Amino acid sequence: MASHAKGRREDARLLTGTGRFTADWNLPGQVHAAILRSKHAHARIVSVDTKAARALPGVLAVLTGEDWAAAGFKSTVSQNPGPGHAGFALRAPDRPALSVGRVRFVGEPIAIAVAETETQALDACEAIEFEFEDLPVVTTPAEASAPGAVQLHDISPDNVSYDLSFGDSAAVEAAFARAAHKVSLTLDAQRISGNPMEPKACTIAYDTSTDSYDVYMQTQGMSDIQNALAHVTGLPPEKFRVHARDVGGGFGVRNEVYPENVAVLLAARTVKRPVKWVGTRSDSIVSDHQGRGAVLTGTLALDQDGKFIGYKVEWLVNLGAYCSKSGPFINTMASPRSMASNIYKVPALFARNKLVFTNTTPGTAYRGAGRPNVAYLWERLVDEAARVTGIDRISLRRRNLIPKGDFPYKTPSGSTYDCADPSGLLASVLEAADWKGFARRRRESKKRGKLRGIGCAMFIEPSGAVGKEEIAIRFGRNGEISLYTLAGPSGQGHETVHAQIVADILGADPETVHLHTSDPTGPKLTAGTGTFGSRSLLSHGVALHHGAKKVVEKGMELAAQALEASPADIVFEKGDYVVRGTDHKISLSELARKHASDGTNALDTTLQTPVSAAFPSGGHISEVEIDPDTGLVDIVRYIAVDDAGIVYNHDIVEGQIHGGLMQGIGQVLGEHCNYDPDSGQLLTGSFMDYYMPRAAVLPGELTLVDRPVPSPANPLGAKGAGEAGTTGSVPCLANAVHDALATVGVTHVEMPYTPAKIWAAIKQATA
């Protein structure tokens, strides 16, 4: 059933410069906005004077936190993980779109100016006079949760926003008591920036006659934006028509409404003209919600045979100054809990996750959304356990992988993995990587003065979601087929794959099938959500599959009437309804033309269907060379064997793996949102300071292998592939770097593995 179509339909416009991104939208009569941001990480706002700014030529409005409060708007909502440790409830403080009384991180919006031109709006921002009183700053969760630390929000006296525990503490302690070996590690998964190609931007028009808005902005799905704006304003979701044609990168950081969007919405309502705001790269780096940012501590207990018998984990998470939409959930109930035991059979597990407010940009989901942190801690611990016990690291993994026959597998943290073949993955990646030939390659590297290391990482991760997804299929007068979903693609190839799924079922030419994602002019869809968490094929794709099957079912009765036969005597074959044993037939496209009427069609279908989760898995191996004279890390080989379930377009899956791999490489080798601990200033606020991986860092030899085990949880057998490259590459590369460094006596280095850090570690170890 799988399609092996080449290329992507989206590429024609994207590669020829005819795509339409947020800044490309222009409306009649629009004016321009500029946003003034805080230069203080933590300060009380003593006074604000906008008189001079409002008097400048072309200025239409200057709005501050007082205007936001007067509008009666609420804060954006945050996903609530539910009851935590000992009944702990999420502490989510109010977050004004424009600061009220206090600023809590550098880059926090404090005013918006609206003028006839962008230059005039920028001039107005510069003319606003503020007086601040600096307050103490905390930039790390350990510092912020220490006794006597400055309090950031009244709702949280100890700066802890949420505290979650899960698992069986008593069982873990009993396992530790009888363990032959206990191995512990504490790792810092540093803060990183999503840095989509397209910086934050929006254009918003207000219709006074209907009290409604047209919102042009980057999204990962219309319904999430509508619901968030409805919560902020108190208006029904249908009052917001969200427009997004092309989105220059999502990665989780575009899956929510930001304060800037609310400020522009307030400005549009105030001046009663469309307001356009286009952020700069610096705006995005300083104020886009950031990813990762957690101190991870794990302790693994093993018996005398090297079997894992207990695992204890603690996350101390830098939540930032406020709760983002996804920050609390993805650092607790999402990946940290759902894949807590990773791909290994460990009978006893206990975890404690604390989320702490600091004077830094809020954190959110970023590609992988917690999965890389889980895999990073686990796989570094397994390598460390191999070192401590003297058991070969591959043998240690092999004896502890969940057996294929144990699936579906109920984990000690409460998840149920649908299916996988962990031992098969390991065997495949070892063979593809020529693991046994590594010693020879290491000797060759040594002759050239290089330190060579090899690393392995195994993982299983959640994808998809529970709930319902709604789709619509509409037939045009000339046989064209339009599909409608609530997806919010940002490069994943939905227009290609989803159209192909429906075309395959209906026996239609894929060129006649067109996907419309989050289309405000399309049929109203009330259930479902956007694109994140490797869920698109499992949710939108599966819903379209069911919808296409429903179309075929509807056509049976219509075909029976047209062919003057009983529906029981008709079969559907490759787009045709055929009377069994005869040559009498009618095509689906002919039926569609026959039943077109006043913009509707008897074959039109709107369908809600339940969606389910799945668990893709993988085994990755990488080899690196390190130049001891410079500390430079070169990734020379990378092999990824992935079980993404049934693959419907291999080119797109490869692209997803490549993209995730690059983002994992970025985290491992250099990306870091680095804050000055005394002032709270972001020291990496531009691409002059913030490391971004370039094409040259890609592995010299890259091998991708499919090893699918179709998921029984959905009719497509799909599992998802969007996070795998990141989830596997972070631990895999970390293990390879440490394997290389171990040859000169270096035992531990924290990410990112910059040349300066690696060089210093080598010099210290060999001094």
Number of C-alpha atoms within 10 A of each C-alpha: 10 14 14 13 14 11 14 17 16 16 15 12 11 13 9 8 9 10 16 15 17 25 19 12 15 14 14 8 10 18 24 26 32 27 28 20 21 21 16 23 29 26 20 16 17 11 11 16 13 19 13 12 23 22 14 15 14 17 22 22 20 25 21 21 21 15 18 21 15 8 13 11 19 19 19 24 21 19 15 17 18 13 14 19 14 9 11 14 16 23 20 20 18 14 17 21 28 26 22 17 14 21 27 27 29 23 25 28 23 27 26 28 30 31 26 17 17 19 14 22 31 21 17 31 24 15 17 19 13 13 12 17 12 15 17 15 27 28 25 24 24 16 17 23 22 11 9 10 16 18 19 26 19 10 15 17 14 19 25 24 24 28 23 25 22 19 20 16 17 12 17 20 18 13 22 22 12 14 19 16 18 18 18 17 16 17 19 19 24 21 20 24 26 24 21 19 11 19 21 27 20 23 28 28 26 23 15 11 6 8 11 18 20 18 22 24 27 32 32 29 27 29 25 20 26 22 20 21 26 19 17 18 18 13 15 13 18 15 16 24 21 23 23 25 21 20 22 20 21 24 24 23 28 29 24 27 23 20 20 24 22 24 26 30 24 23 29 26 21 17 15 14 20 25 27 28 25 19 17 12 19 15 18 22 26 24 24 24 30 28 29 29 26 26 19 20 20 20 19 26 26 22 16 11 12 21 20 27 23 28 29 23 23 19 26 22 29 31 34 27 28 26 28 27 24 24 29 29 23 23 32 26 21 20 24 27 27 22 26 30 26 24 25 22 20 21 16 25 25 22 22 20 24 24 27 28 31 32 30 32 31 23 31 31 27 28 28 31 27 29 30 27 26 26 30 26 23 28 24 24 21 20 22 19 25 19 13 12 18 11 15 13 17 17 11 20 26 17 16 18 21 20 18 14 10 13 14 14 18 12 23 21 19 14 16 18 23 20 25 30 21 25 18 17 25 23 14 20 25 19 11 17 21 12 17 10 9 15 13 10 13 19 14 14 18 13 9 9 14 19 24 30 26 25 26 29 30 29 30 29 29 26 28 23 20 13 14 18 27 24 30 23 24 24 23 18 17 13 19 18 24 18 25 23 31 30 28 31 26 22 19 20 20 25 19 23 23 25 24 26 23 25 22 18 21 23 17 22 15 19 13 14 23 22 18 19 25 28 22 18 10 15 16 17 21 13 17 24 27 25 26 27 24 26 26 29 26 25 32 29 27 25 27 29 23 19 25 23 15 17 21 21 14 15 21 21 16 20 27 20 12 13 17 11 16 13 18 11 13 21 15 22 13 13 19 22 25 22 22 14 8 7 8 14 19 18 19 25 20 14 20 24 18 16 15 18 12 6 9 13 18 18 22 20 17 19 18 18 19 16 23 18 24 31 25 29 31 30 28 30 29 28 29 27 25 23 18 20 13 14 20 18 22 19 24 16 18 25 23 29 28 28 30 28 25 21 24 20 19 17 16 23 20 17 17 22 23 19 18 25 24 21 26 27 26 22 26 25 23 18 26 24 23 19 21 13 14 11 18 25 22 21 14 20 20 15 12 8 13 18 20 18 18 10 7 9 15 18 20 11 12 14 15 17 17 19 21 22 20 22 23 15 17 19 14 21 21 31 35 29 27 28 29 34 28 28 32 33 33 28 30 29 28 27 28 23 29 22 21 23 24 17 13 15 14 18 13 13 16 15 20 21 21 18 19 11 16 26 18 15 21 20 14 11 13 10 6
